[in-house]
Amino acid sequence: MASLGLGARVARPKLDRDAWLIRIFLLAIGLYLVLALALPLYTMLSKSFTTYRFVPANYELQIDRGEGWTKPVTLAALIEAQPASDRPDLATSHDGRLSVVDLLPDFSFRSTTRYQFRSAVDGAVFLIGSERIADQDWHTFTSNEFRRVVVRPAASRGVENYWTYFSTPSLVQSIENSVKIAAISTVITVTLAFAFAYALSRTCMPFKGGFRLIAMIPILVPSLLPGIALIYLFGNQGLLKEALFGYSIYGPIGIVIGSVFFTFPHAFIIIATALAISDSRLHEAALSLKASAWRRFWTVTIPSARYGLISAGFVVFTLVITDFGLPKVIGGQYDVLAVDIYKQVIGQQNFEMGAVVSVVLLVPAVLAFAVDRIIQRRQVAALSARAVPFEPKPEQAADWTALGLCVAVAVFIVGILAICQFAALVKLWPYDLTPSLRQYDFDRTDGGGWDAYGNSIRLAVYTAVIGTGIVFLGAYLVEKTQGFRVGRTLFQFLAMMPMAIPGMVLGLAYIFFFNDPANPLNFLYGTMAILVLSTVTHFYTVAHLTAVTALKQMDQEFESVSASLKQPVWRLFSRVTVPVCLPAILDISIYLFVNAMTTVSAVVFLYSPTTKLASVAVLNMDDAGDVAPAAAMGMMIFYTNVAARLLHLAVTRGLLARTQAWRYR
């Protein structure tokens, strides 16, 4: 057989129609991630380096007091003539306006003086009321007309916004507050979650199934709800106000308690999984060496679960430091980064500084995510070991202690919901506790009424249906594509990015990107479509990982058999892949539905008067002082998610009985 020459090229296999089809669809979903994630984030980052400043030298003024026009003078010269204490601050925001008459000490709108004004350089802009003037012609005004003339700032690039941020003590204090709150909440949550998971996995206590269900409840409610409950319990008119010994619930104490509530199930799931893979042989060896229970705990239990503990810690830290709803409701004057973004954008309309705070918030979130991914990879390696599952033995003292601990945690979780439901069913807390449904008359409040609740259900359904389709198809394409290594790597990178992006950051990035009139996608802004787009993108990563995990369990022989039978890839996908992965597909859909109902941070900047949402309504009603209706709306979200979960369970059982019977044969 002739050998290949040194200059010969190795022939690449020719791509068939299916291979091209897979690449086209993979690029299409990749383009979706670029448009929905990468470009908005780039636009926001660019905005954080955009500064605005008045340039007085760009404008000229002439005055006629009845003796003819004076020589043209720049506004810069007028400012220089003023005392230093009276000179205006030239640094401003994108919407800044500098009134020209403020630079004229002797100005009177009743005088007969006339004024001529113009832009002296190309690109300078001034306003006459709301009319924008961008030419360089002289414009003549009476005194009464001239008082409506304001100049607009010019944009430039630089790090002045970051310099301003880090030189403002109150803003820098938010960084310290956020890290402190996140660290304290992480320690408490991980400790409680570990104790709870240990009790369920290492003892023979009763009612384990019930406690597992209770532990998952906080996932079904928006993070604002525990803040409202804590106000009813420990606020100025709370039932247990004296229990805080004079301390206020409005601030770090309330944020920490509420954070423990809504992050508990996330930590519990991770730690319970880590404890479930413990090797029983290690415990038996420790027993044979007559090691005490305390020594076995520190030398066997903790080392085997260390990756789960670290991963849970970083997940909780990220959730707390990026959460907006809870500190907004109960934080009081205790500023944190996520609330600072809201204040800068909504309160002060300072979008550039909001972008700076978003970038600052991204740093701990991305670092925590990166470390968590490294830890999870090591945890997966531990899962691959052939361990013997640990089976606890009855021990009365340990079992009763574990039961007491679980009851305490369950009372805490159920109590938060119970107090909200109670407040939503009385006329006027705490003065008139007569049972009433008046708090559910949402149409008389400023939250958006029942329309907001209906919009949330629409958003959740659209997100579940559209998001599940996009996510699963994308995961299938990236897993089953042969070759195309660069494209698949970039796709995986884009698919993992959303987990590291806080919802507030994503929402603000969408304002900068989609609200630009020059963007062809501007028509999406203010519609239900952009809410669906942001929600699917925000929760894309977990859904993608779920789909990839399910697809990796499928034997590669399916593709080989399909190719040998000359079946098109879409037929294999519809008749084999989807039925086999149906459990994962249903899990993705309910995950997206629940999160779409509870999310606040990702949509708080994007809703319009016609697309108000229930979760945002809770926030707005609480801001307006309608705390009881806010609690009622929060409970409606909870009951809706419970109903969705039950429906998911029923549908899952029915479909799996028909499509997954082969698993049990």
Secondary structure, DSSP 8 states (H G I E B T S, - for coil): -----TT---------HHHHHHHHHHHHHHHHHIIIIIHHHHHHHHHHTEEEE--GGGEEEEEESSS-B---EEHHHHHHTS-GGG----EE-TT--EEGGGG-TT--TTS--EEEEEE-STT--EEETTEEE-S-S-EEEEHHHHTTEEE--EEEESSHHHHHHHT-HHHHHHHHHHHHHHHHHHHHHHHHHHHHHHHHHHS--S-HHHHHHHHTGGGGS-THHHHHHHHHHHSTT-TTGGGGTT--STTHHHHHHHHHHHHHHHHHHHHHHHHHT-BHHHHHHHHHTT--HHHHIIIIIHHHHHHHHHHHHHHHHHHHHH--HHHHHH-TT---HHHHHHIIIIIS--HHHHHHHHHHHHHHHHHHHHHHHHHHHHHHHHHTS---B------HHHHHHHHHHHHHHHHHHHHHHHHHHHHTTEEETTTEEEE--GGG-GGGSTT-HHHHHHHHHHHHHHHHHHHHHHHHHHHHHHHH--S-HHHHHHHHHHHHGGGGS-HHHHHHHHHHHHT-TTSGGGGGTTSHHHHHHHHHHHTHHHHHHHHHHHHHTS-THHHHHHHHTT--HHHHIIIIIHHHTHHHHHHHHHHHHHHHHH--TTTTTT--TTS--HHHHHHHHHHTT-HHHHHHHHHHHHHHHHHHHHHHHHHHHHHHHHHSGGGG-
